[in-house]
Amino acid sequence: MTAQDAISLAVIIFGGTGGELAVTHTMKQIGEVQNFTPANLLRVIGRAFGVGWMWLGLFLMAVSFFALLMLLSWENVSFVVPLTALSYVVGAFGGKFLLGEHIEARRWVGVMLVCLGVLLVCAS
């Protein structure tokens, strides 16, 4: 893996996961959606787009997506996609430390297994 690949991968992982965390933060501010009628969904979407975190999240996810396209043009999909699984690791830490979520031991074991899987892909 070149330095260019590593930077792209970091943008994919941290951009995508950062975007997901920002959108989650927005939705926690707005509150749980309980009424799924079209009119209510449009109101929820309108409220979400009124929150700056939503726009940040969408921007970060877009940057991540275009970095993924770029990396896929350089490397094999069988290499890139397993490495992007590190976003699950970043997501768990982001959920815990940025959103204050409780992560059970069983999930941390899953995070460690994802890291092991990525290590196996990198070693081959």
C-alpha positions in Angstrom: 0.0 0.0 0.0 1.4 3.4 -1.0 1.2 6.5 1.0 -1.4 7.8 -1.4 -3.5 4.7 -0.8 -3.2 5.1 3.0 -4.3 8.7 2.9 -7.3 7.9 0.7 -8.2 5.0 3.0 -8.0 7.3 6.0 -10.2 9.9 4.3 -12.7 7.1 3.5 -12.8 5.7 7.0 -12.7 8.9 9.0 -14.8 10.9 6.5 -17.5 8.3 6.2 -17.7 7.5 9.9 -17.4 11.2 10.9 -20.4 11.9 8.6 -22.4 9.1 10.1 -21.6 10.3 13.6 -22.7 13.9 12.6 -25.9 12.7 11.1 -26.6 10.5 14.2 -26.0 13.6 16.4 -28.5 15.5 14.3 -31.2 12.8 14.6 -30.7 12.5 18.3 -31.3 16.3 18.6 -34.4 16.1 16.5 -35.8 13.0 18.3 -37.1 9.6 17.3 -39.3 9.4 14.2 -42.5 7.6 15.2 -44.9 8.7 12.6 -43.9 7.5 9.1 -46.5 9.3 7.0 -45.1 11.2 4.0 -46.0 14.6 5.5 -44.3 13.8 8.8 -41.2 12.4 7.1 -40.9 15.6 5.1 -41.2 17.7 8.3 -38.4 15.5 9.9 -36.2 15.9 6.9 -36.8 19.7 6.8 -35.9 19.9 10.5 -32.8 17.8 10.0 -31.6 20.1 7.2 -31.9 23.0 9.5 -29.2 21.5 11.8 -25.6 22.3 10.8 -24.4 18.9 11.9 -26.5 17.3 9.1 -24.8 19.4 6.5 -21.4 18.5 7.9 -22.3 14.9 7.9 -23.4 14.9 4.3 -20.3 16.8 3.3 -18.0 14.3 5.0 -19.9 11.3 3.5 -19.6 12.8 0.1 -15.8 13.3 0.5 -15.5 9.7 1.7 -17.5 8.4 -1.3 -15.3 10.3 -3.8 -12.1 9.1 -2.0 -13.5 5.5 -2.3 -14.0 6.0 -6.0 -10.5 7.2 -6.4 -9.0 4.4 -4.4 -11.0 1.8 -6.3 -9.5 3.2 -9.5 -6.0 2.4 -8.2 -6.5 -0.8 -6.2 -8.5 -4.1 -6.4 -11.9 -4.1 -4.8 -11.0 -7.3 -3.0 -8.3 -5.3 -1.2 -10.1 -2.0 -0.7 -13.5 -3.1 0.6 -12.1 -5.3 3.5 -9.9 -2.4 4.6 -12.9 -0.1 4.8 -14.2 -2.3 7.5 -12.0 -0.3 9.8 -14.9 2.2 9.7 -16.6 -0.2 12.1 -13.8 0.3 14.6 -13.8 4.1 14.2 -17.6 4.0 14.6 -17.5 2.1 17.8 -14.9 4.5 19.3 -16.8 7.5 18.0 -20.1 6.2 19.4 -18.5 5.8 22.8 -16.4 8.9 23.1 -18.3 11.4 20.9 -21.9 10.3 21.4 -21.6 8.8 24.9 -23.0 5.4 23.9 -22.4 2.4 26.0 -20.6 -0.3 24.1 -20.9 -3.8 25.5 -17.9 -6.2 25.8 -19.4 -8.4 23.1 -19.2 -5.5 20.6 -15.6 -4.8 21.5 -14.8 -8.4 20.8 -16.5 -7.9 17.4 -14.3 -4.8 16.8 -11.2 -6.8 17.6 -12.3 -9.5 15.1 -12.7 -6.8 12.4 -9.2 -5.6 13.2 -7.9 -9.1 12.9 -9.7 -9.6 9.5 -8.2 -6.4 8.2 -4.8 -7.5 9.4 -5.2 -10.8 7.5 -6.1 -8.9 4.3 -3.1 -6.6 4.6 -0.7 -9.5 5.2 -1.8 -11.3 2.0 
